[in-house]
Amino acid sequence: MDIGKQILNIRKEHQLTQEEFGRLFHVTRQTVSNWENRKSFPDLQILVEISNEFDVSLDTLLKGDSKMIKEMDKERVMGMIKHEQSITDFFTGAGTGIVVSCLFSPNSAIRTAAILVGLAMIGIGWYRKAIYDRKVIQFFNGHQDM
């Protein structure tokens, strides 16, 4: 049974409207409707709250809903991708900024050192991106139905 049906059954069993159920978990009636109709899924924290509130195990709530589990995996991976992208952008952006700003400085040992640091940062950013791109490709090749 999928999570939407589980939520619908729990709500009806406790004779709650969607609005009353939503109020318990600080969400709108429309959000509860979307859960029940599989248009969206509750986040893990809300699933734990539902489990606690209605004394239903998380195992019961989650088992059998492979679509939701895949969606949660996808969201987790996308969050990791965004985090990694921001780190990569920092290294490449800061390194580029350092190198470009040094182009307008007079020749000196400090300028040379700064250019080398900037180039190293760009290299680190590119290296991290190459490694992470491989991991992402491997993940999505293993989860092609996402």
Residue pairs with C-beta under 8 A, 6 or more apart in sequence:
1 9
1 64
1 65
2 38
2 64
2 65
2 67
2 68
3 35
3 38
3 41
3 42
3 47
3 61
3 62
3 65
3 68
4 35
4 36
4 37
4 38
5 36
6 56
6 60
6 61
6 65
7 21
7 32
7 35
7 36
7 42
7 50
8 36
10 50
10 54
10 56
11 17
11 18
11 21
11 32
11 36
14 54
16 24
17 29
18 29
18 32
18 33
18 36
19 29
19 32
21 32
22 28
22 29
22 31
22 32
24 49
24 53
25 42
25 46
25 49
25 50
25 53
27 42
27 46
31 40
33 39
34 40
35 41
35 42
38 67
41 68
41 71
41 72
42 50
44 72
47 58
47 61
47 62
48 58
50 56
50 61
51 57
51 58
51 61
62 68
62 69
70 143
70 145
70 146
73 143
73 146
74 143
74 146
77 136
77 139
81 132
81 136
84 128
84 132
87 128
88 125
88 128
88 129
88 132
89 125
90 125
91 121
91 122
91 124
91 125
91 128
92 121
92 122
92 125
92 126
92 129
93 125
94 118
94 121
95 117
95 118
95 119
95 120
95 121
95 122
95 123
95 124
95 125
96 118
96 122
97 118
98 114
98 115
98 117
98 118
98 121
99 115
99 118
99 119
99 122
101 114
102 111
102 114
102 115
102 118
105 111
105 114
140 146
